[in-house]
C-alpha cells in the first residue's frame, strides 16, 4: 500500500516523487507491452472490453441480451440443421429453440426484439431441399421461349401517328 500524501505538499510534486523513486528502484523495467506501440485507429468506445474478451478467449456474443441471442439463433437455424443426419434431429433442434423462445416470451427481459417460434415443417422442408443432390440442367429442362417481336419504345408510342 502506498504512503499517504504529506500535508502541505502538492499532489503533483508528491506523484512525481513517487514515479522517480519507482524508476530508481527499477519497477518500470520489463513490463509487458514495453516498447510496443499503442493500438491506434480503433474508434470502438469499448475497445478495452473487446481486447479483454479476446485475451480471455471469450465470445462477445455471451454479452448479448437473450432476445438478440434468440433472433440470431433463429436466423442461423438453417445453417445449424444443414449438417444433421436425420429429420428427427432437425425437429429436436427446432423444438429446443422454440422452447427457449416460449420461455423468453413468457417473461421477456432486456430489449424487446420481435421473436416468434419457428415452424418445424418449414425448416424440415428447407433441410430436405438442401440435402437433395443437384442435377445438371439439360436442354429438355429449360423451357423454350419464342422471341417476341420487338415492341416500340415509349417515345415511339407517344408520337405515333393515329
PyMOL commands that set and color helices and strands:
alter all, ss='L'
color gray80, all
select helices_A, chain A and resi 11-25+47-56+60-63+66-82+87-106+120-131+154-158
alter helices_A, ss='H'
color red, helices_A
deselect
rebuild
show_as cartoon
